[in-house]
Amino acid sequence: MIDIQKLIENGVQFGHQTWRWSPRMARYIWGSKNGVHLIDVSKTAVQLEKASKFLEEVAAEGKQILWVGTKKAAHTIVKDTAERLGCPYASNRWVGGTLTNFSQVKKSVTKLLHFEDVVGNTEKQTYTKKELGVFQKVVNRLQDNVGGVRSLEWPVGALIVIDAKKEATAIKEAGMVGLPVIALVDTNSDPSGVSIVIPGNDDVARSIRVIVDELAEAVARGSAAAKDRKVSAPQQSIAGAKEENYVATGPEEEEEGAGARRPTRARKPLVKGENVGLVVEEPTSRARRAPSSSVRPFTKDRSPNREGGMRPGPRADSSRSAAPRAEAPRVETPKAEAAKAAPKKADKE
C-alpha cells in the first residue's frame, strides 16, 4: 500500500469548497477546514491499492487499458504515461463514440495515417508547398483528436479517468459497453458509473502524478507477466477450432516399423443451425395471392351500358344478388306519332 504521508505531501487530501460538493462523495470526506472539504486519505490509499491489483490482473490477461485525461493539469501526465506503457489514450479531447461507435472513429484514424504518409514522402509526391502546408494542418488536428487511439484494439480491459466530472461522456460510454472504470474523483464530482473510486484532488498536477504513477506501476507489472506467458487468448481459440473441425474415425494400428498405418480422419458432418458457412435453401413456390375483397371485378353481362361496353359487376363482399338492369320505357315524341299515322308513299314506277 502507498504511504499515506506521501499522499498528504502532494496535496491529495484537498477537495473543493463546502458549497461545491456532491452528497454522494460524503463517505470519502473526512471533514472541512476554512470552507474547504478535506478527503480521508486512508480511504484513498485503500482504493488506490484495490485499483492497482485490478489493473495488474487486467494487464496480465493481455488486454489494453485506455487512459483518459483531457484537462490542462492532466494532459501531459496522461500522454507521457500512456506512451511509456504503450497504451491508447485521449489527452486532448474525448471523441464521442470512441467506445460505442469506433468503426466511425477508425475512419479518422485511417485519414490520419494517409496524410502522415503523404507529408512524410514529399520526395515522391508532386504537391505544391501550399498543399503540403494544408495537409500538415490536417495531420496536426487529427493527431490531437485521434492520435492516441490509433493503437486501440478490442477487447479493452479497463478505462482510467482523471476527473469524473469532466469526462462524464467517456464514463457513460464505458457503462454502455460494460467496461470497468477507474477514476480519480474529487468532492465536486458524482461517482455514479465508476467501478473503483479513488477520492483525491484532481486539480493539482502533483496530486494527479502520484496517483497515475502508482497505477502505471501496476499496469507495467501486469504487462511484464503477460509477456512471460507468450501465449495469447486468440491463438488458443484458433488452435482449439482446428481440432474441432476434424474427427478421428477407424481403428488405430499401433504396429511398429515402416508399415504402420496412420488413423484416418474425416470432417464432421454438417449440423443444421451450426454456423459453418453459407447455406442456400431451395426456392419454394410462391402461393397465389388471393384477390382483395375491396377490388371490384369486371364481368360480362347481357345488359350493356350506354357506351356499349362492359359494366362492372357486383362487389365480392356484397350480399345482394346481381340482377340485370331494367330498360327504361320509350317515350314517343309527337313527330314519331305523326310519321306512323301518315300513309306510306307508293314507290315510283
C-alpha positions as CSV (number, residue, x, y, z in Angstrom):
1,M,0.0,0.0,0.0
2,I,1.2,3.5,-0.8
3,D,2.5,5.7,2.0
4,I,-0.2,8.0,3.4
5,Q,2.4,10.6,4.2
6,K,3.3,10.8,0.5
7,L,-0.3,11.4,-0.4
8,I,-0.5,14.3,2.1
9,E,2.7,15.9,0.9
10,N,1.4,16.0,-2.7
11,G,-2.0,17.6,-1.6
12,V,-4.3,14.7,-2.4
13,Q,-6.4,15.5,0.7
14,F,-7.7,18.9,-0.5
15,G,-11.2,19.0,-2.0
16,H,-13.4,21.8,-3.2
17,Q,-15.4,24.4,-1.3
18,T,-18.1,23.1,1.0
19,W,-20.8,24.6,-1.1
20,R,-19.5,22.9,-4.3
21,W,-19.8,19.3,-3.3
22,S,-21.6,16.2,-4.3
23,P,-23.5,14.4,-1.5
24,R,-22.6,11.1,-3.0
25,M,-19.0,11.7,-2.0
26,A,-19.9,12.2,1.6
27,R,-18.4,8.8,2.7
28,Y,-15.0,9.8,1.4
29,I,-14.9,13.2,3.1
30,W,-13.0,13.5,6.4
31,G,-14.2,17.0,7.3
32,S,-13.7,20.6,6.4
33,K,-11.4,23.5,7.2
34,N,-11.7,27.2,6.2
35,G,-14.7,26.3,4.0
36,V,-12.8,23.6,2.1
37,H,-13.6,19.9,2.3
38,L,-10.8,17.5,3.3
39,I,-10.7,14.0,1.9
40,D,-10.0,10.9,4.0
41,V,-6.5,9.9,2.8
42,S,-6.7,6.5,4.4
43,K,-9.7,5.6,2.1
44,T,-7.7,7.0,-0.8
45,A,-4.8,4.6,-0.1
46,V,-7.2,1.6,0.2
47,Q,-9.0,2.4,-3.0
48,L,-5.7,3.0,-4.8
49,E,-4.4,-0.4,-3.7
50,K,-7.6,-2.0,-4.9
51,A,-7.4,-0.4,-8.3
52,S,-3.7,-1.4,-8.7
53,K,-4.5,-5.0,-8.1
54,F,-7.3,-4.9,-10.6
55,L,-5.3,-3.3,-13.3
56,E,-2.4,-5.7,-12.8
57,E,-4.8,-8.6,-13.4
58,V,-6.3,-7.0,-16.5
59,A,-2.9,-6.2,-18.0
60,A,-1.7,-9.8,-17.2
61,E,-4.5,-11.1,-19.4
62,G,-3.1,-9.2,-22.4
63,K,-6.0,-6.6,-22.6
64,Q,-5.5,-3.0,-23.3
65,I,-6.1,-0.2,-20.8
66,L,-7.4,3.2,-22.1
67,W,-6.2,6.3,-20.3
68,V,-8.4,9.5,-20.4
69,G,-7.3,12.9,-19.0
70,T,-8.1,16.0,-21.1
71,K,-7.9,18.7,-18.5
72,K,-4.9,21.0,-18.5
73,A,-3.4,19.6,-15.3
74,A,-3.6,16.0,-16.5
75,H,-2.9,16.4,-20.3
76,T,0.8,16.0,-20.2
77,I,0.9,13.4,-17.4
78,V,-1.6,11.1,-19.1
79,K,0.1,11.4,-22.5
80,D,3.6,10.6,-21.3
81,T,2.5,7.7,-19.1
82,A,0.4,6.1,-21.8
83,E,3.2,6.4,-24.4
84,R,5.7,4.9,-22.0
85,L,3.4,1.9,-21.4
86,G,2.3,1.6,-25.0
87,C,-1.4,2.1,-24.1
88,P,-4.0,4.1,-26.0
89,Y,-5.0,7.4,-24.5
90,A,-7.1,10.5,-25.0
91,S,-5.3,13.6,-23.8
92,N,-6.7,16.5,-25.9
93,R,-10.5,15.8,-26.2
94,W,-12.7,12.8,-25.9
95,V,-14.1,11.9,-29.3
96,G,-17.8,10.9,-29.0
97,G,-18.3,7.3,-30.0
98,T,-14.7,6.1,-29.3
99,L,-16.2,3.1,-27.4
100,T,-19.7,2.8,-28.8
101,N,-19.1,3.7,-32.4
102,F,-15.4,3.0,-33.0
103,S,-16.0,2.0,-36.7
104,Q,-16.6,5.7,-37.5
105,V,-13.7,6.9,-35.3
106,K,-11.4,4.5,-37.1
107,K,-12.1,6.3,-40.4
108,S,-10.5,9.4,-38.9
109,V,-7.5,7.3,-37.8
110,T,-7.2,6.0,-41.4
111,K,-7.3,9.5,-42.7
112,L,-4.5,10.5,-40.2
113,L,-2.3,7.6,-41.4
114,H,-2.9,8.6,-45.0
115,F,-1.9,12.2,-44.6
116,E,1.1,11.3,-42.5
117,D,2.3,9.1,-45.4
118,V,1.7,12.0,-47.8
119,V,3.6,14.5,-45.7
120,G,6.4,12.1,-44.9
121,N,7.1,11.1,-48.6
122,T,7.3,14.6,-50.1
123,E,10.1,13.5,-52.5
124,K,7.8,11.1,-54.3
125,Q,4.8,13.5,-54.5
126,T,4.1,16.4,-56.8
127,Y,2.2,18.6,-54.3
128,T,2.9,22.3,-54.0
129,K,4.2,23.9,-50.9
130,K,0.8,25.3,-50.1
131,E,-0.9,22.0,-50.4
132,L,1.7,20.3,-48.1
133,G,1.0,23.1,-45.6
134,V,-2.7,22.3,-45.7
135,F,-2.0,18.6,-45.3
136,Q,0.2,19.3,-42.3
137,K,-2.5,21.2,-40.5
138,V,-4.9,18.3,-41.1
139,V,-2.3,15.9,-39.6
140,N,-1.9,18.2,-36.5
141,R,-5.6,18.4,-35.9
142,L,-6.2,14.7,-36.3
143,Q,-3.1,13.9,-34.1
144,D,-4.6,15.9,-31.3
145,N,-8.1,14.3,-31.6
146,V,-7.5,10.6,-32.5
147,G,-3.7,10.2,-32.4
148,G,-3.8,8.5,-29.1
149,V,-6.4,5.9,-30.1
150,R,-4.7,4.7,-33.3
151,S,-3.5,1.6,-31.4
152,L,-6.8,0.9,-29.8
153,E,-7.9,-2.7,-30.2
154,W,-10.6,-4.8,-28.7
155,P,-11.1,-6.2,-26.2
156,V,-10.4,-3.2,-23.9
157,G,-9.8,-4.3,-20.3
158,A,-10.4,-1.1,-18.3
159,L,-10.8,2.7,-18.5
160,I,-8.7,5.1,-16.3
161,V,-10.2,8.5,-16.0
162,I,-8.9,11.7,-14.4
163,D,-11.7,14.0,-13.2
164,A,-15.0,12.1,-13.5
165,K,-17.0,15.3,-13.9
166,K,-15.2,16.5,-17.0
167,E,-15.0,13.0,-18.6
168,A,-18.7,12.2,-17.9
169,T,-19.2,11.2,-21.6
170,A,-16.4,8.7,-21.5
171,I,-17.8,7.1,-18.3
172,K,-21.3,6.9,-19.9
173,E,-20.0,5.2,-23.0
174,A,-18.0,2.7,-20.9
175,G,-21.2,1.9,-19.0
176,M,-23.0,1.2,-22.3
177,V,-20.4,-1.3,-23.4
178,G,-19.8,-2.8,-19.9
179,L,-16.3,-1.6,-19.4
180,P,-15.0,-1.2,-15.8
181,V,-14.0,2.4,-15.0
182,I,-11.3,3.5,-12.5
183,A,-11.5,7.3,-11.8
184,L,-9.9,9.9,-9.7
185,V,-12.9,11.7,-8.2
186,D,-12.9,15.0,-6.4
187,T,-15.5,16.2,-3.8
188,N,-17.5,18.1,-6.5
189,S,-18.0,15.1,-8.8
190,D,-20.6,12.4,-9.0
191,P,-19.1,8.9,-8.7
192,S,-22.0,7.2,-10.3
193,G,-20.9,4.8,-13.1
194,V,-17.4,4.5,-11.7
195,S,-16.4,0.9,-10.7
196,I,-13.5,1.8,-8.5
197,V,-13.5,5.4,-7.0
198,I,-10.2,6.9,-6.0
199,P,-11.0,10.0,-3.9
200,G,-8.5,12.7,-4.3
201,N,-7.5,16.2,-5.6
202,D,-7.9,16.2,-9.4
203,D,-6.9,19.9,-10.0
204,V,-3.2,19.9,-9.0
205,A,-0.6,18.3,-11.2
206,R,1.5,16.8,-8.4
207,S,-1.6,15.1,-6.9
208,I,-2.5,13.6,-10.3
209,R,1.0,12.5,-10.9
210,V,1.3,10.5,-7.6
211,I,-1.9,8.6,-8.4
212,V,-1.1,8.0,-12.0
213,D,2.4,6.7,-11.2
214,E,1.0,4.2,-8.8
215,L,-1.4,2.9,-11.3
216,A,1.2,2.9,-14.1
217,E,3.5,0.6,-12.0
218,A,0.6,-1.9,-11.6
219,V,0.0,-1.9,-15.4
220,A,3.7,-2.4,-16.0
221,R,3.8,-5.4,-13.7
222,G,0.8,-7.0,-15.4
223,S,2.2,-6.3,-18.9
224,A,5.5,-8.0,-17.9
225,A,3.6,-11.0,-16.7
226,A,1.7,-11.2,-19.9
227,K,4.9,-11.2,-22.0
228,D,6.3,-14.0,-19.9
229,R,3.5,-16.3,-20.8
230,K,3.9,-15.7,-24.6
231,V,0.5,-17.2,-25.3
232,S,-2.4,-15.0,-26.2
233,A,-6.0,-15.9,-26.0
234,P,-6.8,-15.6,-29.7
235,Q,-4.1,-18.2,-30.6
236,Q,-5.5,-20.7,-28.2
237,S,-9.0,-20.3,-29.6
238,I,-7.8,-20.8,-33.2
239,A,-5.9,-23.9,-32.2
240,G,-9.0,-25.3,-30.5
241,A,-11.1,-24.6,-33.5
242,K,-8.8,-26.5,-35.8
243,E,-9.0,-29.6,-33.6
244,E,-12.8,-29.5,-33.5
245,N,-13.1,-29.4,-37.3
246,Y,-11.8,-33.0,-37.6
247,V,-12.9,-36.3,-36.0
248,A,-10.8,-39.4,-36.0
249,T,-12.5,-42.4,-37.5
250,G,-11.4,-46.0,-37.9
251,P,-9.2,-48.3,-35.8
252,E,-5.8,-47.1,-34.9
253,E,-3.0,-49.5,-35.6
254,E,-0.1,-49.5,-33.2
255,E,2.3,-51.5,-35.3
256,E,5.9,-50.6,-35.2
257,G,8.0,-50.1,-38.3
258,A,7.6,-48.6,-41.7
259,G,4.3,-50.4,-42.4
260,A,2.4,-48.6,-39.6
261,R,-0.9,-47.1,-40.7
262,R,-1.9,-43.6,-39.5
263,P,-5.5,-43.1,-38.3
264,T,-7.9,-41.8,-41.0
265,R,-9.6,-38.5,-40.3
266,A,-12.9,-37.3,-41.7
267,R,-14.7,-34.0,-41.4
268,K,-17.5,-33.6,-39.1
269,P,-21.0,-33.8,-40.7
270,L,-22.8,-30.5,-41.1
271,V,-25.4,-29.9,-38.4
272,K,-28.5,-27.8,-39.2
273,G,-28.3,-24.5,-37.4
274,E,-24.5,-24.6,-36.9
275,N,-22.6,-21.6,-38.2
276,V,-20.5,-23.5,-40.8
277,G,-20.9,-21.2,-43.8
278,L,-23.5,-20.1,-46.2
279,V,-26.5,-22.4,-46.6
280,V,-28.6,-22.0,-49.7
281,E,-32.2,-23.0,-49.3
282,E,-34.3,-24.5,-52.1
283,P,-36.7,-21.9,-53.6
284,T,-40.3,-22.6,-52.5
285,S,-43.3,-22.0,-54.8
286,R,-45.0,-18.7,-54.1
287,A,-48.6,-19.0,-53.0
288,R,-51.1,-17.4,-55.4
289,R,-52.2,-14.2,-53.9
290,A,-56.0,-14.2,-53.2
291,P,-57.8,-11.1,-54.6
292,S,-58.7,-8.5,-52.1
293,S,-62.4,-8.1,-51.2
294,S,-62.1,-4.3,-51.9
295,V,-61.4,-5.0,-55.7
296,R,-64.4,-4.8,-57.9
297,P,-64.0,-7.2,-60.8
298,F,-65.4,-6.7,-64.3
299,T,-67.8,-9.4,-65.6
300,K,-69.7,-9.9,-68.8
301,D,-73.4,-9.1,-68.7
302,R,-76.2,-9.2,-71.3
303,S,-77.3,-5.7,-70.5
304,P,-74.7,-3.3,-71.9
305,N,-74.3,0.2,-70.6
306,R,-74.8,3.3,-72.7
307,E,-71.3,3.2,-74.3
308,G,-71.9,-0.4,-75.3
309,G,-69.1,-1.7,-73.2
310,M,-68.9,-3.9,-70.1
311,R,-70.4,-2.7,-66.9
312,P,-68.8,-3.6,-63.6
313,G,-70.3,-6.5,-61.7
314,P,-71.3,-6.5,-58.1
315,R,-68.8,-6.3,-55.2
316,A,-67.5,-9.6,-53.9
317,D,-68.4,-8.8,-50.3
318,S,-72.0,-7.7,-51.1
319,S,-74.8,-9.9,-50.0
320,R,-77.3,-8.5,-52.6
321,S,-77.8,-10.6,-55.8
322,A,-76.6,-9.2,-59.1
323,A,-79.9,-8.5,-61.1
324,P,-79.9,-7.3,-64.7
325,R,-80.6,-3.6,-65.2
326,A,-84.2,-3.0,-66.4
327,E,-84.6,-1.0,-69.6
328,A,-86.4,2.4,-69.3
329,P,-89.7,2.6,-71.2
330,R,-89.6,4.5,-74.5
331,V,-91.4,7.8,-74.8
332,E,-92.9,8.6,-78.2
333,T,-92.5,12.1,-79.5
334,P,-95.2,14.0,-81.5
335,K,-93.1,13.7,-84.7
336,A,-92.8,10.0,-84.3
337,E,-96.5,9.5,-83.8
338,A,-97.3,11.7,-86.9
339,A,-94.9,9.6,-89.0
340,K,-96.6,6.4,-88.0
341,A,-100.1,7.8,-88.8
342,A,-99.2,9.0,-92.3
343,P,-99.7,6.6,-95.2
344,K,-96.6,5.3,-97.0
345,K,-95.9,6.8,-100.4
346,A,-96.2,4.5,-103.3
347,D,-93.0,3.6,-105.0
348,K,-92.3,5.3,-108.2
349,E,-92.7,3.2,-111.2
